[in-house]
Amino acid sequence: MGHRLADTSTPARLAAPDEGIGRDELALATRNHGLPLEAMR
């Protein structure tokens, strides 16, 4: 094995106000956050 979490996953961050995150992107992120991993397969 020998894999570290830091090698495959980056920490979350907050979007800056000037990044222009749209309502559609926000809705998709919210939806994906609530899905169990089994449902995404």
N, CA, C and O atoms as a Maestro MAE file, in Angstrom:
{
 s_m_m2io_version
 :::
 2.0.0
}

f_m_ct {
 s_m_title
 :::
 protein
 m_atom[164] {
  # First column is atom index #
  i_m_mmod_type
  r_m_x_coord
  r_m_y_coord
  r_m_z_coord
  i_m_residue_number
  s_m_chain_name
  s_m_pdb_residue_name
  s_m_pdb_atom_name
  i_m_atomic_number
  :::
  1 25 0.849 -1.181 0.000 1 A "MET " " N  " 7
  2 3 0.000 0.000 0.000 1 A "MET " " CA " 6
  3 2 0.894 1.244 0.000 1 A "MET " " C  " 6
  4 15 1.330 1.682 -1.064 1 A "MET " " O  " 8
  5 25 1.165 1.800 1.139 2 A "GLY " " N  " 7
  6 3 2.071 2.930 1.210 2 A "GLY " " CA " 6
  7 2 1.535 4.248 0.691 2 A "GLY " " C  " 6
  8 15 2.301 5.202 0.556 2 A "GLY " " O  " 8
  9 25 0.239 4.337 0.393 3 A "HIS " " N  " 7
  10 3 -0.321 5.592 -0.103 3 A "HIS " " CA " 6
  11 2 -0.729 6.481 1.064 3 A "HIS " " C  " 6
  12 15 -1.244 6.007 2.077 3 A "HIS " " O  " 8
  13 25 -0.495 7.748 0.904 4 A "ARG " " N  " 7
  14 3 -0.915 8.713 1.917 4 A "ARG " " CA " 6
  15 2 -2.122 9.476 1.400 4 A "ARG " " C  " 6
  16 15 -2.241 9.730 0.201 4 A "ARG " " O  " 8
  17 25 -3.016 9.840 2.312 5 A "LEU " " N  " 7
  18 3 -4.207 10.601 1.939 5 A "LEU " " CA " 6
  19 2 -3.821 11.918 1.274 5 A "LEU " " C  " 6
  20 15 -4.481 12.353 0.330 5 A "LEU " " O  " 8
  21 25 -2.770 12.545 1.756 6 A "ALA " " N  " 7
  22 3 -2.334 13.825 1.192 6 A "ALA " " CA " 6
  23 2 -1.897 13.699 -0.265 6 A "ALA " " C  " 6
  24 15 -1.900 14.689 -0.997 6 A "ALA " " O  " 8
  25 25 -1.522 12.497 -0.692 7 A "ASP " " N  " 7
  26 3 -1.107 12.288 -2.082 7 A "ASP " " CA " 6
  27 2 -2.291 12.201 -3.040 7 A "ASP " " C  " 6
  28 15 -2.132 12.456 -4.234 7 A "ASP " " O  " 8
  29 25 -3.465 11.850 -2.546 8 A "THR " " N  " 7
  30 3 -4.621 11.640 -3.420 8 A "THR " " CA " 6
  31 2 -5.768 12.600 -3.176 8 A "THR " " C  " 6
  32 15 -6.660 12.709 -4.017 8 A "THR " " O  " 8
  33 25 -5.772 13.294 -2.060 9 A "SER " " N  " 7
  34 3 -6.892 14.169 -1.723 9 A "SER " " CA " 6
  35 2 -6.368 15.503 -1.217 9 A "SER " " C  " 6
  36 15 -5.546 15.555 -0.302 9 A "SER " " O  " 8
  37 25 -6.851 16.572 -1.818 10 A "THR " " N  " 7
  38 3 -6.449 17.895 -1.356 10 A "THR " " CA " 6
  39 2 -7.499 18.436 -0.397 10 A "THR " " C  " 6
  40 15 -8.672 18.083 -0.513 10 A "THR " " O  " 8
  41 25 -7.110 19.277 0.538 11 A "PRO " " N  " 7
  42 3 -8.081 19.818 1.479 11 A "PRO " " CA " 6
  43 2 -9.079 20.744 0.783 11 A "PRO " " C  " 6
  44 15 -8.778 21.329 -0.257 11 A "PRO " " O  " 8
  45 25 -10.253 20.867 1.364 12 A "ALA " " N  " 7
  46 3 -11.276 21.766 0.826 12 A "ALA " " CA " 6
  47 2 -10.856 23.214 1.053 12 A "ALA " " C  " 6
  48 15 -10.024 23.506 1.911 12 A "ALA " " O  " 8
  49 25 -11.432 24.093 0.288 13 A "ARG " " N  " 7
  50 3 -11.147 25.520 0.464 13 A "ARG " " CA " 6
  51 2 -12.409 26.312 0.182 13 A "ARG " " C  " 6
  52 15 -13.348 25.804 -0.429 13 A "ARG " " O  " 8
  53 25 -12.427 27.543 0.625 14 A "LEU " " N  " 7
  54 3 -13.543 28.437 0.336 14 A "LEU " " CA " 6
  55 2 -13.264 29.183 -0.956 14 A "LEU " " C  " 6
  56 15 -12.133 29.599 -1.208 14 A "LEU " " O  " 8
  57 25 -14.276 29.351 -1.762 15 A "ALA " " N  " 7
  58 3 -14.128 30.106 -3.004 15 A "ALA " " CA " 6
  59 2 -14.051 31.596 -2.683 15 A "ALA " " C  " 6
  60 15 -14.733 32.089 -1.784 15 A "ALA " " O  " 8
  61 25 -13.227 32.286 -3.415 16 A "ALA " " N  " 7
  62 3 -13.120 33.732 -3.253 16 A "ALA " " CA " 6
  63 2 -14.349 34.400 -3.862 16 A "ALA " " C  " 6
  64 15 -14.956 33.857 -4.785 16 A "ALA " " O  " 8
  65 25 -14.719 35.570 -3.354 17 A "PRO " " N  " 7
  66 3 -15.914 36.250 -3.876 17 A "PRO " " CA " 6
  67 2 -15.848 36.549 -5.377 17 A "PRO " " C  " 6
  68 15 -16.887 36.642 -6.031 17 A "PRO " " O  " 8
  69 25 -14.651 36.698 -5.923 18 A "ASP " " N  " 7
  70 3 -14.523 37.040 -7.346 18 A "ASP " " CA " 6
  71 2 -14.401 35.813 -8.255 18 A "ASP " " C  " 6
  72 15 -14.146 35.972 -9.449 18 A "ASP " " O  " 8
  73 25 -14.572 34.602 -7.732 19 A "GLU " " N  " 7
  74 3 -14.456 33.398 -8.555 19 A "GLU " " CA " 6
  75 2 -15.695 33.126 -9.386 19 A "GLU " " C  " 6
  76 15 -15.643 32.326 -10.319 19 A "GLU " " O  " 8
  77 25 -16.787 33.762 -9.075 20 A "GLY " " N  " 7
  78 3 -17.979 33.630 -9.897 20 A "GLY " " CA " 6
  79 2 -18.618 32.253 -9.867 20 A "GLY " " C  " 6
  80 15 -18.942 31.705 -10.921 20 A "GLY " " O  " 8
  81 25 -18.804 31.689 -8.698 21 A "ILE " " N  " 7
  82 3 -19.488 30.399 -8.582 21 A "ILE " " CA " 6
  83 2 -20.971 30.632 -8.849 21 A "ILE " " C  " 6
  84 15 -21.614 31.425 -8.161 21 A "ILE " " O  " 8
  85 25 -21.506 29.945 -9.839 22 A "GLY " " N  " 7
  86 3 -22.912 30.120 -10.203 22 A "GLY " " CA " 6
  87 2 -23.839 29.284 -9.340 22 A "GLY " " C  " 6
  88 15 -23.408 28.367 -8.641 22 A "GLY " " O  " 8
  89 25 -25.124 29.619 -9.403 23 A "ARG " " N  " 7
  90 3 -26.122 28.864 -8.638 23 A "ARG " " CA " 6
  91 2 -26.160 27.401 -9.072 23 A "ARG " " C  " 6
  92 15 -26.364 26.512 -8.245 23 A "ARG " " O  " 8
  93 25 -25.963 27.150 -10.367 24 A "ASP " " N  " 7
  94 3 -25.988 25.765 -10.846 24 A "ASP " " CA " 6
  95 2 -24.821 24.955 -10.280 24 A "ASP " " C  " 6
  96 15 -24.994 23.794 -9.908 24 A "ASP " " O  " 8
  97 25 -23.637 25.562 -10.214 25 A "GLU " " N  " 7
  98 3 -22.485 24.871 -9.636 25 A "GLU " " CA " 6
  99 2 -22.681 24.626 -8.142 25 A "GLU " " C  " 6
  100 15 -22.331 23.564 -7.628 25 A "GLU " " O  " 8
  101 25 -23.237 25.607 -7.457 26 A "LEU " " N  " 7
  102 3 -23.494 25.466 -6.029 26 A "LEU " " CA " 6
  103 2 -24.524 24.372 -5.766 26 A "LEU " " C  " 6
  104 15 -24.369 23.589 -4.829 26 A "LEU " " O  " 8
  105 25 -25.566 24.313 -6.581 27 A "ALA " " N  " 7
  106 3 -26.588 23.274 -6.421 27 A "ALA " " CA " 6
  107 2 -25.995 21.891 -6.669 27 A "ALA " " C  " 6
  108 15 -26.314 20.944 -5.950 27 A "ALA " " O  " 8
  109 25 -25.141 21.766 -7.672 28 A "LEU " " N  " 7
  110 3 -24.514 20.482 -7.968 28 A "LEU " " CA " 6
  111 2 -23.595 20.042 -6.825 28 A "LEU " " C  " 6
  112 15 -23.599 18.875 -6.433 28 A "LEU " " O  " 8
  113 25 -22.824 20.965 -6.305 29 A "ALA " " N  " 7
  114 3 -21.932 20.641 -5.190 29 A "ALA " " CA " 6
  115 2 -22.724 20.226 -3.960 29 A "ALA " " C  " 6
  116 15 -22.333 19.297 -3.254 29 A "ALA " " O  " 8
  117 25 -23.825 20.901 -3.700 30 A "THR " " N  " 7
  118 3 -24.670 20.561 -2.554 30 A "THR " " CA " 6
  119 2 -25.286 19.191 -2.747 30 A "THR " " C  " 6
  120 15 -25.329 18.390 -1.814 30 A "THR " " O  " 8
  121 25 -25.763 18.917 -3.946 31 A "ARG " " N  " 7
  122 3 -26.367 17.614 -4.233 31 A "ARG " " CA " 6
  123 2 -25.340 16.499 -4.069 31 A "ARG " " C  " 6
  124 15 -25.625 15.479 -3.443 31 A "ARG " " O  " 8
  125 25 -24.151 16.689 -4.625 32 A "ASN " " N  " 7
  126 3 -23.114 15.665 -4.547 32 A "ASN " " CA " 6
  127 2 -22.642 15.442 -3.120 32 A "ASN " " C  " 6
  128 15 -22.266 14.328 -2.756 32 A "ASN " " O  " 8
  129 25 -22.661 16.484 -2.315 33 A "HIS " " N  " 7
  130 3 -22.220 16.367 -0.926 33 A "HIS " " CA " 6
  131 2 -23.138 15.441 -0.136 33 A "HIS " " C  " 6
  132 15 -22.689 14.753 0.781 33 A "HIS " " O  " 8
  133 25 -24.409 15.420 -0.484 34 A "GLY " " N  " 7
  134 3 -25.365 14.615 0.253 34 A "GLY " " CA " 6
  135 2 -25.551 13.205 -0.262 34 A "GLY " " C  " 6
  136 15 -26.260 12.418 0.366 34 A "GLY " " O  " 8
  137 25 -24.933 12.851 -1.394 35 A "LEU " " N  " 7
  138 3 -25.101 11.513 -1.963 35 A "LEU " " CA " 6
  139 2 -24.165 10.515 -1.293 35 A "LEU " " C  " 6
  140 15 -22.986 10.805 -1.092 35 A "LEU " " O  " 8
  141 25 -24.678 9.358 -0.953 36 A "PRO " " N  " 7
  142 3 -23.767 8.314 -0.470 36 A "PRO " " CA " 6
  143 2 -22.890 7.827 -1.626 36 A "PRO " " C  " 6
  144 15 -23.311 7.868 -2.782 36 A "PRO " " O  " 8
  145 25 -21.702 7.379 -1.326 37 A "LEU " " N  " 7
  146 3 -20.777 6.940 -2.369 37 A "LEU " " CA " 6
  147 2 -21.359 5.824 -3.223 37 A "LEU " " C  " 6
  148 15 -21.076 5.751 -4.419 37 A "LEU " " O  " 8
  149 25 -22.163 4.960 -2.630 38 A "GLU " " N  " 7
  150 3 -22.753 3.861 -3.386 38 A "GLU " " CA " 6
  151 2 -23.663 4.368 -4.505 38 A "GLU " " C  " 6
  152 15 -23.763 3.730 -5.553 38 A "GLU " " O  " 8
  153 25 -24.315 5.487 -4.298 39 A "ALA " " N  " 7
  154 3 -25.223 6.036 -5.303 39 A "ALA " " CA " 6
  155 2 -24.465 6.646 -6.480 39 A "ALA " " C  " 6
  156 15 -25.030 6.796 -7.563 39 A "ALA " " O  " 8
  157 25 -23.209 6.996 -6.286 40 A "MET " " N  " 7
  158 3 -22.426 7.627 -7.341 40 A "MET " " CA " 6
  159 2 -21.762 6.604 -8.256 40 A "MET " " C  " 6
  160 15 -21.184 6.982 -9.275 40 A "MET " " O  " 8
  161 25 -21.828 5.323 -7.919 41 A "ARG " " N  " 7
  162 3 -21.188 4.284 -8.744 41 A "ARG " " CA " 6
  163 2 -22.037 3.911 -9.912 41 A "ARG " " C  " 6
  164 15 -21.652 3.054 -10.707 41 A "ARG " " O  " 8
  :::
 }
 m_bond[163] {
  # First column is bond index #
  i_m_from
  i_m_to
  i_m_order
  :::
  1 1 2 1
  2 2 3 1
  3 3 4 2
  4 3 5 1
  5 5 6 1
  6 6 7 1
  7 7 8 2
  8 7 9 1
  9 9 10 1
  10 10 11 1
  11 11 12 2
  12 11 13 1
  13 13 14 1
  14 14 15 1
  15 15 16 2
  16 15 17 1
  17 17 18 1
  18 18 19 1
  19 19 20 2
  20 19 21 1
  21 21 22 1
  22 22 23 1
  23 23 24 2
  24 23 25 1
  25 25 26 1
  26 26 27 1
  27 27 28 2
  28 27 29 1
  29 29 30 1
  30 30 31 1
  31 31 32 2
  32 31 33 1
  33 33 34 1
  34 34 35 1
  35 35 36 2
  36 35 37 1
  37 37 38 1
  38 38 39 1
  39 39 40 2
  40 39 41 1
  41 41 42 1
  42 42 43 1
  43 43 44 2
  44 43 45 1
  45 45 46 1
  46 46 47 1
  47 47 48 2
  48 47 49 1
  49 49 50 1
  50 50 51 1
  51 51 52 2
  52 51 53 1
  53 53 54 1
  54 54 55 1
  55 55 56 2
  56 55 57 1
  57 57 58 1
  58 58 59 1
  59 59 60 2
  60 59 61 1
  61 61 62 1
  62 62 63 1
  63 63 64 2
  64 63 65 1
  65 65 66 1
  66 66 67 1
  67 67 68 2
  68 67 69 1
  69 69 70 1
  70 70 71 1
  71 71 72 2
  72 71 73 1
  73 73 74 1
  74 74 75 1
  75 75 76 2
  76 75 77 1
  77 77 78 1
  78 78 79 1
  79 79 80 2
  80 79 81 1
  81 81 82 1
  82 82 83 1
  83 83 84 2
  84 83 85 1
  85 85 86 1
  86 86 87 1
  87 87 88 2
  88 87 89 1
  89 89 90 1
  90 90 91 1
  91 91 92 2
  92 91 93 1
  93 93 94 1
  94 94 95 1
  95 95 96 2
  96 95 97 1
  97 97 98 1
  98 98 99 1
  99 99 100 2
  100 99 101 1
  101 101 102 1
  102 102 103 1
  103 103 104 2
  104 103 105 1
  105 105 106 1
  106 106 107 1
  107 107 108 2
  108 107 109 1
  109 109 110 1
  110 110 111 1
  111 111 112 2
  112 111 113 1
  113 113 114 1
  114 114 115 1
  115 115 116 2
  116 115 117 1
  117 117 118 1
  118 118 119 1
  119 119 120 2
  120 119 121 1
  121 121 122 1
  122 122 123 1
  123 123 124 2
  124 123 125 1
  125 125 126 1
  126 126 127 1
  127 127 128 2
  128 127 129 1
  129 129 130 1
  130 130 131 1
  131 131 132 2
  132 131 133 1
  133 133 134 1
  134 134 135 1
  135 135 136 2
  136 135 137 1
  137 137 138 1
  138 138 139 1
  139 139 140 2
  140 139 141 1
  141 141 142 1
  142 142 143 1
  143 143 144 2
  144 143 145 1
  145 145 146 1
  146 146 147 1
  147 147 148 2
  148 147 149 1
  149 149 150 1
  150 150 151 1
  151 151 152 2
  152 151 153 1
  153 153 154 1
  154 154 155 1
  155 155 156 2
  156 155 157 1
  157 157 158 1
  158 158 159 1
  159 159 160 2
  160 159 161 1
  161 161 162 1
  162 162 163 1
  163 163 164 2
  :::
 }
}
